[in-house]
């Protein structure tokens, strides 16, 4: 009987494998790049242009410059206006589903000021 679970699983595995191989042969990228949305300005940008704030399983919130800490994350642009807008609406608390203290926003503002001054020096 062709409709048992094992054969269905095998057919989906083989179909995925063949399409994956075909994609590799065509030179198309395998992973889709999804833009992230800033909680301050709600604009979509690539992940590398934004800063991630992470909440771990214990409920602690920290700034994640590497973007790889485990847990729930929210993204914000490194612009002072975005951070102030997020603070005004308490957007990080809503996105991370935990109360975010003012120290996190202060840290973000310091990082944004450092990034803006670094950008001015390069020009």
C-alpha positions in Angstrom: 0.0 0.0 0.0 1.7 3.3 -1.1 0.0 5.5 1.5 1.8 4.6 4.6 3.7 7.2 6.6 7.2 5.9 5.9 6.8 6.1 2.2 5.2 9.5 2.4 8.1 10.8 4.5 10.6 9.3 2.1 8.9 10.9 -0.9 9.0 14.4 0.8 12.6 13.9 1.8 13.6 13.0 -1.7 11.6 15.8 -3.3 13.2 18.3 -0.9 16.7 16.9 -1.6 16.2 17.0 -5.4 15.0 20.6 -5.3 17.8 21.6 -2.9 20.3 20.0 -5.3 18.7 21.8 -8.2 18.9 25.1 -6.4 22.5 24.6 -5.6 23.2 23.7 -9.3 21.5 26.9 -10.4 23.5 29.0 -8.0 20.5 30.4 -6.2 20.8 31.2 -2.5 19.3 28.6 -0.2 18.2 30.8 2.7 15.8 33.7 2.3 17.1 37.0 3.8 14.2 38.5 5.8 14.4 42.1 6.7 13.9 43.1 10.4 11.5 45.7 11.6 12.7 48.5 13.9 10.5 48.8 17.0 11.0 52.6 17.0 10.4 53.7 13.4 8.8 50.5 12.1 11.0 50.5 9.0 12.4 47.3 7.6 16.2 47.0 7.2 18.7 44.2 6.9 19.7 42.6 10.1 23.3 43.9 9.9 22.1 47.5 10.0 20.2 47.1 13.2 20.9 46.3 16.8 19.2 43.3 18.6 17.9 43.4 22.1 17.4 39.9 23.6 15.4 38.5 26.4 16.6 35.2 27.7 14.5 32.4 29.3 15.0 33.9 32.8 13.5 37.2 31.6 16.7 39.2 31.7 17.0 41.8 28.9 20.4 42.7 27.3 21.8 44.4 24.3 23.0 41.8 21.8 25.6 43.3 19.4 26.4 39.9 17.8 22.8 39.1 17.1 23.2 35.5 18.2 22.1 35.3 21.8 19.3 32.8 22.4 15.9 34.0 23.3 13.3 36.4 22.1 14.7 39.4 20.2 13.7 42.8 19.1 15.5 45.1 16.7 16.1 48.8 16.7 17.9 51.2 14.3 21.0 52.9 15.7 19.4 56.3 15.4 18.6 58.5 18.3 15.1 59.2 17.0 14.2 55.6 16.8 15.4 54.8 20.3 13.5 57.8 21.7 10.4 56.8 19.9 10.7 53.2 21.2 11.1 54.6 24.7 8.1 56.9 24.4 5.8 54.0 23.3 7.6 51.4 25.5 8.0 49.3 22.4 10.8 47.1 23.6 8.6 45.9 26.6 5.8 45.1 24.2 8.0 43.3 21.7 10.0 41.3 24.3 6.9 40.7 26.5 8.7 41.7 29.7 9.2 45.1 31.5 12.4 46.8 30.1 14.0 49.2 32.4 15.3 52.7 31.4 19.0 51.5 31.6 18.6 49.5 28.4 17.4 52.6 26.6 20.2 54.6 28.0 22.7 52.0 26.8 21.1 52.1 23.3 21.4 55.9 23.3 25.1 55.8 24.2 25.7 53.2 21.4 23.8 55.3 18.9 25.8 58.4 19.9 29.0 56.4 19.4 27.9 55.1 16.0 26.9 58.6 14.8 30.1 60.2 15.9 32.0 57.3 14.3 30.1 57.9 11.0 31.0 61.6 11.1 34.7 60.9 11.6 34.7 58.7 8.5 33.3 61.4 6.3 
